[in-house]
C-alpha cells in the first residue's frame, strides 16, 4: 500500500481491443506505474502509451479522459491508483 495515490476511475472498457477509458482525477505520464483495483481484484502495469481522441500523448492532466491499453481486462468502476 506504500505510495499509492488514487488518480482516476475506469469509465468504460473495450474488451476486443483491451482499452480502458479512464477519467483522471490527477495527472498521469507515460512511464508511470498504475494499479487497477476493485474489491480483492487488483493488478499493476506500466503506462506504455495513452491516447486522447485517438492521438498519442505523453502526459494527461486532471479532468481528462484517456484511452489506455490494459494488460488484463478491467471493469467499469475500477479504481486506478498511481504506484510509487
VMD Tcl script that builds the backbone (N, CA, C; Angstrom):
set m [mol new atoms 252]
animate dup $m
set s [atomselect $m all]
$s set {name element resname resid chain x y z} {
  {N N UNK 1 A 0.810 -1.195 0.000}
  {CA C UNK 1 A 0.000 0.000 0.000}
  {C C UNK 1 A 0.859 1.267 0.000}
  {N N UNK 2 A 2.156 1.119 0.158}
  {CA C UNK 2 A 3.042 2.268 0.258}
  {C C UNK 2 A 3.051 3.074 -1.042}
  {N N UNK 3 A 2.793 4.361 -0.920}
  {CA C UNK 3 A 2.912 5.255 -2.055}
  {C C UNK 3 A 1.860 5.090 -3.135}
  {N N UNK 4 A 0.663 4.654 -2.786}
  {CA C UNK 4 A -0.411 4.546 -3.772}
  {C C UNK 4 A -1.326 5.752 -3.639}
  {N N UNK 5 A -1.648 6.361 -4.796}
  {CA C UNK 5 A -2.487 7.549 -4.788}
  {C C UNK 5 A -3.591 7.379 -5.831}
  {N N UNK 6 A -4.848 7.528 -5.434}
  {CA C UNK 6 A -5.924 7.410 -6.428}
  {C C UNK 6 A -5.771 8.489 -7.501}
  {N N UNK 7 A -5.848 8.078 -8.768}
  {CA C UNK 7 A -5.713 9.059 -9.855}
  {C C UNK 7 A -6.871 8.992 -10.844}
  {N N UNK 8 A -7.801 8.069 -10.636}
  {CA C UNK 8 A -8.916 8.021 -11.570}
  {C C UNK 8 A -9.766 6.782 -11.423}
  {N N UNK 9 A -10.691 6.645 -12.381}
  {CA C UNK 9 A -11.651 5.544 -12.367}
  {C C UNK 9 A -11.910 5.103 -13.802}
  {N N UNK 10 A -12.089 3.791 -13.985}
  {CA C UNK 10 A -12.413 3.254 -15.308}
  {C C UNK 10 A -13.870 3.600 -15.631}
  {N N UNK 11 A -14.063 4.331 -16.720}
  {CA C UNK 11 A -15.408 4.717 -17.145}
  {C C UNK 11 A -15.988 3.727 -18.148}
  {N N UNK 12 A -15.107 3.124 -18.958}
  {CA C UNK 12 A -15.566 2.177 -19.976}
  {C C UNK 12 A -14.409 1.250 -20.334}
  {N N UNK 13 A -14.735 0.056 -20.811}
  {CA C UNK 13 A -13.702 -0.883 -21.241}
  {C C UNK 13 A -14.108 -1.518 -22.562}
  {N N UNK 14 A -13.223 -1.415 -23.548}
  {CA C UNK 14 A -13.434 -2.033 -24.859}
  {C C UNK 14 A -12.732 -3.386 -24.848}
  {N N UNK 15 A -13.529 -4.447 -24.681}
  {CA C UNK 15 A -12.994 -5.790 -24.496}
  {C C UNK 15 A -12.171 -6.277 -25.689}
  {N N UNK 16 A -12.676 -6.080 -26.909}
  {CA C UNK 16 A -11.994 -6.619 -28.102}
  {C C UNK 16 A -10.591 -6.066 -28.283}
  {N N UNK 17 A -10.394 -4.788 -27.934}
  {CA C UNK 17 A -9.074 -4.174 -28.115}
  {C C UNK 17 A -8.345 -3.961 -26.786}
  {N N UNK 18 A -8.973 -4.361 -25.678}
  {CA C UNK 18 A -8.389 -4.262 -24.338}
  {C C UNK 18 A -7.943 -2.832 -24.002}
  {N N UNK 19 A -8.864 -1.892 -24.215}
  {CA C UNK 19 A -8.580 -0.486 -23.926}
  {C C UNK 19 A -9.582 0.028 -22.893}
  {N N UNK 20 A -9.037 0.657 -21.852}
  {CA C UNK 20 A -9.863 1.263 -20.805}
  {C C UNK 20 A -9.929 2.767 -21.030}
  {N N UNK 21 A -11.114 3.331 -20.843}
  {CA C UNK 21 A -11.269 4.783 -20.815}
  {C C UNK 21 A -11.246 5.177 -19.340}
  {N N UNK 22 A -10.287 6.022 -18.997}
  {CA C UNK 22 A -10.077 6.397 -17.599}
  {C C UNK 22 A -10.287 7.893 -17.434}
  {N N UNK 23 A -11.167 8.248 -16.527}
  {CA C UNK 23 A -11.391 9.655 -16.157}
  {C C UNK 23 A -10.384 9.976 -15.064}
  {N N UNK 24 A -9.475 10.920 -15.335}
  {CA C UNK 24 A -8.387 11.213 -14.406}
  {C C UNK 24 A -8.774 12.255 -13.362}
  {N N UNK 25 A -8.379 11.989 -12.113}
  {CA C UNK 25 A -8.547 12.955 -11.024}
  {C C UNK 25 A -7.187 13.514 -10.602}
  {N N UNK 26 A -6.125 13.095 -11.320}
  {CA C UNK 26 A -4.759 13.568 -11.069}
  {C C UNK 26 A -3.957 13.345 -12.355}
  {N N UNK 27 A -2.828 14.054 -12.535}
  {CA C UNK 27 A -2.031 13.884 -13.752}
  {C C UNK 27 A -1.452 12.478 -13.882}
  {N N UNK 28 A -1.206 12.070 -15.135}
  {CA C UNK 28 A -0.610 10.762 -15.429}
  {C C UNK 28 A 0.349 10.926 -16.598}
  {N N UNK 29 A 1.500 10.242 -16.529}
  {CA C UNK 29 A 2.539 10.356 -17.546}
  {C C UNK 29 A 2.938 8.966 -18.025}
  {N N UNK 30 A 3.302 8.873 -19.314}
  {CA C UNK 30 A 3.836 7.617 -19.847}
  {C C UNK 30 A 5.061 7.243 -19.012}
  {N N UNK 31 A 5.160 5.979 -18.629}
  {CA C UNK 31 A 6.251 5.504 -17.775}
  {C C UNK 31 A 5.822 5.305 -16.328}
  {N N UNK 32 A 4.701 5.929 -15.932}
  {CA C UNK 32 A 4.184 5.738 -14.570}
  {C C UNK 32 A 3.716 4.300 -14.383}
  {N N UNK 33 A 3.776 3.816 -13.151}
  {CA C UNK 33 A 3.199 2.520 -12.803}
  {C C UNK 33 A 1.851 2.778 -12.155}
  {N N UNK 34 A 0.841 2.055 -12.647}
  {CA C UNK 34 A -0.501 2.220 -12.100}
  {C C UNK 34 A -1.041 0.874 -11.639}
  {N N UNK 35 A -2.049 0.943 -10.777}
  {CA C UNK 35 A -2.715 -0.256 -10.273}
  {C C UNK 35 A -4.210 -0.092 -10.505}
  {N N UNK 36 A -4.828 -1.157 -10.997}
  {CA C UNK 36 A -6.285 -1.209 -11.119}
  {C C UNK 36 A -6.799 -2.016 -9.941}
  {N N UNK 37 A -7.865 -1.514 -9.264}
  {CA C UNK 37 A -8.361 -2.237 -8.093}
  {C C UNK 37 A -9.877 -2.120 -7.993}
  {N N UNK 38 A -10.491 -3.253 -7.677}
  {CA C UNK 38 A -11.912 -3.284 -7.324}
  {C C UNK 38 A -12.088 -4.456 -6.376}
  {N N UNK 39 A -12.395 -4.160 -5.123}
  {CA C UNK 39 A -12.514 -5.206 -4.114}
  {C C UNK 39 A -11.182 -5.919 -3.933}
  {N N UNK 40 A -11.211 -7.239 -4.030}
  {CA C UNK 40 A -9.993 -8.047 -3.863}
  {C C UNK 40 A -9.178 -8.137 -5.148}
  {N N UNK 41 A -9.800 -7.773 -6.256}
  {CA C UNK 41 A -9.158 -7.906 -7.558}
  {C C UNK 41 A -8.261 -6.702 -7.834}
  {N N UNK 42 A -6.978 -6.939 -8.147}
  {CA C UNK 42 A -6.083 -5.842 -8.493}
  {C C UNK 42 A -4.888 -6.353 -9.285}
  {N N UNK 43 A -4.325 -5.469 -10.104}
  {CA C UNK 43 A -3.075 -5.765 -10.811}
  {C C UNK 43 A -2.391 -4.452 -11.172}
  {N N UNK 44 A -1.076 -4.539 -11.380}
  {CA C UNK 44 A -0.276 -3.368 -11.739}
  {C C UNK 44 A 0.187 -3.468 -13.179}
  {N N UNK 45 A 0.419 -2.302 -13.786}
  {CA C UNK 45 A 1.045 -2.260 -15.097}
  {C C UNK 45 A 1.722 -0.912 -15.269}
  {N N UNK 46 A 2.661 -0.859 -16.213}
  {CA C UNK 46 A 3.322 0.393 -16.567}
  {C C UNK 46 A 2.543 1.033 -17.707}
  {N N UNK 47 A 2.420 2.350 -17.665}
  {CA C UNK 47 A 1.755 3.083 -18.744}
  {C C UNK 47 A 2.733 3.170 -19.914}
  {N N UNK 48 A 2.470 2.402 -20.980}
  {CA C UNK 48 A 3.332 2.403 -22.167}
  {C C UNK 48 A 2.915 3.476 -23.160}
  {N N UNK 49 A 1.604 3.686 -23.274}
  {CA C UNK 49 A 1.098 4.722 -24.171}
  {C C UNK 49 A -0.307 5.106 -23.744}
  {N N UNK 50 A -0.674 6.332 -24.076}
  {CA C UNK 50 A -2.009 6.855 -23.766}
  {C C UNK 50 A -2.501 7.602 -24.994}
  {N N UNK 51 A -3.811 7.689 -25.103}
  {CA C UNK 51 A -4.403 8.453 -26.192}
  {C C UNK 51 A -5.547 9.307 -25.676}
  {N N UNK 52 A -5.724 10.446 -26.328}
  {CA C UNK 52 A -6.922 11.261 -26.165}
  {C C UNK 52 A -7.440 11.501 -27.574}
  {N N UNK 53 A -8.705 11.119 -27.817}
  {CA C UNK 53 A -9.303 11.267 -29.155}
  {C C UNK 53 A -8.414 10.650 -30.246}
  {N N UNK 54 A -7.868 9.476 -29.991}
  {CA C UNK 54 A -7.041 8.708 -30.928}
  {C C UNK 54 A -5.683 9.354 -31.230}
  {N N UNK 55 A -5.288 10.354 -30.453}
  {CA C UNK 55 A -3.979 10.990 -30.607}
  {C C UNK 55 A -3.075 10.520 -29.473}
  {N N UNK 56 A -1.854 10.064 -29.823}
  {CA C UNK 56 A -0.889 9.645 -28.805}
  {C C UNK 56 A -0.457 10.861 -27.982}
  {N N UNK 57 A -0.399 10.692 -26.669}
  {CA C UNK 57 A 0.075 11.757 -25.782}
  {C C UNK 57 A 1.088 11.168 -24.804}
  {N N UNK 58 A 1.930 12.037 -24.250}
  {CA C UNK 58 A 2.934 11.610 -23.272}
  {C C UNK 58 A 2.471 11.862 -21.839}
  {N N UNK 59 A 1.572 12.840 -21.674}
  {CA C UNK 59 A 1.090 13.200 -20.334}
  {C C UNK 59 A -0.343 13.683 -20.428}
  {N N UNK 60 A -1.106 13.406 -19.381}
  {CA C UNK 60 A -2.502 13.850 -19.308}
  {C C UNK 60 A -2.716 14.569 -17.991}
  {N N UNK 61 A -3.656 15.508 -18.008}
  {CA C UNK 61 A -3.928 16.321 -16.819}
  {C C UNK 61 A -5.190 15.843 -16.106}
  {N N UNK 62 A -5.322 16.284 -14.872}
  {CA C UNK 62 A -6.531 16.052 -14.089}
  {C C UNK 62 A -7.742 16.523 -14.893}
  {N N UNK 63 A -8.797 15.716 -14.882}
  {CA C UNK 63 A -10.026 16.083 -15.570}
  {C C UNK 63 A -10.130 15.548 -16.995}
  {N N UNK 64 A -9.014 15.048 -17.553}
  {CA C UNK 64 A -9.054 14.495 -18.905}
  {C C UNK 64 A -9.470 13.029 -18.871}
  {N N UNK 65 A -10.060 12.571 -19.970}
  {CA C UNK 65 A -10.394 11.157 -20.133}
  {C C UNK 65 A -9.427 10.587 -21.160}
  {N N UNK 66 A -8.731 9.524 -20.787}
  {CA C UNK 66 A -7.718 8.937 -21.669}
  {C C UNK 66 A -8.090 7.511 -22.050}
  {N N UNK 67 A -7.539 7.061 -23.161}
  {CA C UNK 67 A -7.619 5.663 -23.560}
  {C C UNK 67 A -6.292 5.006 -23.230}
  {N N UNK 68 A -6.342 3.843 -22.593}
  {CA C UNK 68 A -5.126 3.154 -22.153}
  {C C UNK 68 A -5.278 1.665 -22.402}
  {N N UNK 69 A -4.308 1.081 -23.120}
  {CA C UNK 69 A -4.328 -0.368 -23.349}
  {C C UNK 69 A -3.967 -1.057 -22.041}
  {N N UNK 70 A -4.762 -2.055 -21.648}
  {CA C UNK 70 A -4.518 -2.741 -20.378}
  {C C UNK 70 A -3.982 -4.146 -20.633}
  {N N UNK 71 A -3.189 -4.648 -19.687}
  {CA C UNK 71 A -2.593 -5.978 -19.817}
  {C C UNK 71 A -3.566 -7.079 -19.400}
  {N N UNK 72 A -4.640 -6.686 -18.699}
  {CA C UNK 72 A -5.700 -7.611 -18.301}
  {C C UNK 72 A -7.031 -6.898 -18.493}
  {N N UNK 73 A -8.109 -7.651 -18.642}
  {CA C UNK 73 A -9.421 -6.993 -18.707}
  {C C UNK 73 A -9.715 -6.256 -17.401}
  {N N UNK 74 A -10.373 -5.109 -17.508}
  {CA C UNK 74 A -10.788 -4.341 -16.333}
  {C C UNK 74 A -12.296 -4.147 -16.393}
  {N N UNK 75 A -12.855 -3.656 -15.301}
  {CA C UNK 75 A -14.297 -3.431 -15.226}
  {C C UNK 75 A -14.565 -1.949 -15.034}
  {N N UNK 76 A -15.723 -1.514 -15.546}
  {CA C UNK 76 A -16.152 -0.147 -15.290}
  {C C UNK 76 A -16.268 0.036 -13.795}
  {N N UNK 77 A -15.819 1.192 -13.308}
  {CA C UNK 77 A -15.871 1.487 -11.879}
  {C C UNK 77 A -14.621 1.112 -11.118}
  {N N UNK 78 A -13.683 0.405 -11.771}
  {CA C UNK 78 A -12.432 0.066 -11.075}
  {C C UNK 78 A -11.668 1.337 -10.734}
  {N N UNK 79 A -11.070 1.347 -9.559}
  {CA C UNK 79 A -10.243 2.462 -9.121}
  {C C UNK 79 A -8.873 2.335 -9.786}
  {N N UNK 80 A -8.299 3.468 -10.182}
  {CA C UNK 80 A -6.963 3.492 -10.762}
  {C C UNK 80 A -6.070 4.274 -9.812}
  {N N UNK 81 A -4.956 3.664 -9.413}
  {CA C UNK 81 A -4.027 4.283 -8.467}
  {C C UNK 81 A -2.653 4.399 -9.099}
  {N N UNK 82 A -1.940 5.459 -8.751}
  {CA C UNK 82 A -0.546 5.615 -9.170}
  {C C UNK 82 A 0.315 5.002 -8.081}
  {N N UNK 83 A 1.289 4.190 -8.484}
  {CA C UNK 83 A 2.154 3.481 -7.533}
  {C C UNK 83 A 3.526 4.148 -7.520}
  {N N UNK 84 A 4.076 4.345 -6.300}
  {CA C UNK 84 A 5.432 4.858 -6.228}
  {C C UNK 84 A 5.591 6.216 -5.682}
}
mol reanalyze $m
mol bondsrecalc $m
mol representation Tube
mol addrep $m
